């Protein structure tokens, strides 16, 4: 018994010292986390809460908010331009995202063949994704597809008179979709990293069994790459719903011609910072949050049918 009591006396000071050190570690952690927590609260949490409150008010940035309940949400259901902007945005998302994903995967498959100068090509294809949402590229894109732009000058060489791609309601949105496809670099790099993780022995075994390139792609590459496809799909879709700069610059902030490039985010901007109807714009923002959350939830639900994991 004496030995046990001596051992407990030896261990007890260590436990007390550890208990004394833990609050010090906690305080140090809080000191280092304080700037991030402060930024999270001031820049993210409080604006989100303020936006939710303003969505139930009539607010024009100059007068105090006036509580009006659900009137802003009722107005949205009766706003024809809001419906038009949703239609334009859905077309942009449902057409642009699959095309960008296909281009990214196709280029990743080409770069996965062991080309010389792989790092150079990877950087060159990734560069547009860094510039695709910039104002400078949008201005350049507007000049390229203008009436006297490079595209029409090229067509004129063959005696073809090109239309005003930006000023034509039938083609204006297509030019913005093409710009989004051009910035496929980010998902391409992720696809390339995923392709490098697929064991070569699977392809060797498939070749022995007589499987061609197409069969190998659909039976080996695509199933094993499905988690990467799902990841890129979710991120690309969320980003597409939030697209703003391209439409704003190319249409001059109007969403024209004939509202053919009136993205939802652009219409939200017009309501909030042109018409100063900040309460209505806040309600629109929360509708956008609900739409993105709904599409993301659907993607996660459907992923059980086509996404395959190792486990």
N, C-alpha and C positions, 0 to 999 in steps of 0.2 A: 504493500500500500504506500509505503514511503517513496518508493521509486515512481509510482504513478503520480503522487502529489508533486514530486519534484519536476516531473515532465510537464505537468499542467502549468506549473509556475513558470517554466521556461517558455511555453508557447503563448501564455497569456499576454505578455508585453508585445509580441509580434502582432497579435490580433488587434490590440489597441492602437499600435502604430499604423497598421493598415487602415483601420477605421478613421484615424486622423488624417491619413494621406488622401483618402478618397474624396473628401470634400474639397481639398486643394486641387485635385485633378479636375473635379467638376467645375470649379470656379475658373480654372484655366481654360477649359473647353468652352465655357460660356463666353469668356472674354474673346476668344478667337472666333466664335460663332456670332457674336453680337453684330458685326457689320452686315453679315448675310441676313440674319434674322430681322434687323432693322430695315434693310432694303426689301425683304420679302413682305413685311407688314406695310411699309409706306408706299412701295411701288406696285405691289401686286394685290395684297389682300384688301386694303382699304379702297383702292380704286374699283375693285370688283364689287365690293359691298355698296359703294356709292353709285355705281352703274345700275345695280339691281334696284336700288331705291329710286333713282331718277327715272327708271323705266315705268314707274307708276305715277309720274308727275308730269306737269307741263313746265318746261324749263327752257329758257332761251339764252342762258349765260349772263344776262344782264339783270334779271329780276329773280327774286327768291322762288324756289321750286314750289309749285302748287299741286297738291295731291289730287289726282283724278282717277285713281284706281286702275281698272283694266282698259280704260279708253284707248290708250296707245295700241294695245294688242288688238282691240276691235278695229281700229283704223287700219291696221296692217292687213286684215282680212278684206278690206274694201279698197285697197290701194292697187290700181292696175299696174303702175310702174314697178311696184315691189314684186308683183307676179312676173313681170317681164324680166326683171333683174335676176330672179330665181331661175327662170328658164335659161337665160344666157349662162349663168354660173353652172347649172347642171350640165349643159352641153359642153362647156369648157372642161369640167371635171371628168365626165363620162367618156369624152373623146380624147382629151389631152393626156390624161394619166395613163390609159392603156398604151397609147402610142409612144409616150416617153418611156414607159417600162419596157416595151418591146424593143425600142432602139437601144436602151441601156443594156438589156440582156444580149442582144445581137452583137453589139460591139464588145461586150465582155467575153463572149464566146470566141470572137476573132482574136482578141488579145491573149486569150488563154492558150493559144496554140504555140506559145514560146517564140514570139517574134523578137528579132533583134531591136534593141532600143525600146524595150517595153516600158521602162520608166518614162521615157520621153513621150510616147504615145499616150500613156495613161495620164500624164500631166496635161497634155494638149486637149484630150477629151474631157478632162475634169474642169478645165479652166472656164468653159461657158457656164457651168453651174454656179460659179462664183460671181459671174457678171450678168447672168440672165435677168435678175430682178433689179438691176441698176438703172438709174435714170438715163445714163449715157447710152447704154445698149438699146433702151426703148426708143430714144431719139434716133439712133442710127437705124433701127428697124423701121421706123416711120419713114425715113428717107429712102431706104432700100425699096419699100413697097409703095412709094408715092407714084404719082402720075408720071413723073420724069425720073423715077428711081432706076436703080441698077437692073431690077427684074424686067421692067418694060424696055429698057435699052437693050438688054440681051434678046428679048423677044423680037424687037425691031430688026435685028440682024437677019432674022428668018422671015421678015415681012409680016409679022404678027403684031397687031396693035393691042397692047395689053390694057386692061381696065385700070381704073384707080382702085387698087386693092384696099386701101385704107378708107376711101370715101364711098365705097360700094357696100351697102348693107348685107349683100349676099356673101361677101368675101372678107369683110373686116374682121370678124371673129376668127376666121381661119388663119389669118396672119398672126394673131395673138396665140392661137393654139400651136402654130408652127414655132413661135418663139419659145414656148414652154417645152416643146419637144427638143429643141436645140440645146436646152440646158439639162441634158440627161446625165451629166457627168457624175453627180453624187451617187445615184443608185447604181451606175455602172461600176464604180470603184467597189461598192459593197457586193455587187454580183461577182465581180472578179475575185474578191477575197473568198467568197463562198465556193466558187468553182475550184479554187486551189485546195480546198479542204476535202474534196471528193476523192476517195482512194482510186488510184489508177487500176487496181486489180479488178474492179467492177467492170470497167470497159474492156479489159483484156479477156475476162471470162465471157462477156457478151459477144466479143468478136469471135471467140472460139465457137460459140453456139450459132454463129452466122448472123448476128444482129447488125444491121447497117447503121449509119450515122443517125438517121431519123428515129429508128427504134431505140437506139441508145439514149437519144435526147429525151424522148417521152417516157422511157421506162427507167432510166437511171438519173440523168441530169435533173430533169424537172422535179421528180419526187424528192430527191435529196436536197434540192435547192428551194423547195417550197417554203420553209421557214423564212428564208431570205426574201423571197418574193412577197410573202405576207408582210414582212417588216417594211419593205420599200413601198408596198401598196398603201399601207396605212399612213405612213409619213407623207407620201406624195399626195394622197387624197386630202389630207388635212391642209397641206400647203396650198393645194389648188383652190380650195374653198376660201383661203385667205388672200388670194392674188389680188393685187391692187395697182401696183406701180405701172405695169405694162398697159393696162386699160386706161389709166389716168393720163399717161403721157401720149399714147397713140391717139386717143380720142380728144385730147385737149381738156380733159376733165368733164366732158359733157356726156360721155357714154354713147355718142353718136357713131355713125349716122343712124338715125331712126332707132336709137336705143339698142343697136345691134351689139355694142360692146359695153352695155351698162351692167357691169358686174355688181353683185350684191354689195360688196365692200365699197365700191365706188358710189352707189346710191346711198349707202349709209353715210359716207363722207359728205355727200351733197346735203343730206338732211341735217347732219350735225354741225357742219362747219361752213356751209353756204346759206342754208335757210335758218340756221341757229335753232333748229327744233331738236334740242339735245335730249329731251325726254323720249321723243319718238325714236331717235337714233339709238338710244340706250336699249329700248325695247327690241329694235332690230338686231342689235348686237347679241342679245340673249336668245333671239330666235336662231341666229347663226350658230351660237354655242349648242343649242338643242339639235340643229341639223347635223353638225359635225359629230356630236355625241351619238346621234342615231345611226349615221353611216358607219362610225367606228364600231358600234355595238353589233351591227349587222355583219360587218367584216369578221369580227371575232366569233360570232355565232356560226357563220358559214365556214370558217377556217377548219372546223372539226371535220368537214367533208373532204378537204383537199390538201391540208397541211399535214405533213408527216414528220414526226420527230424520231430520234434514234431510240428513245425509250418506249 
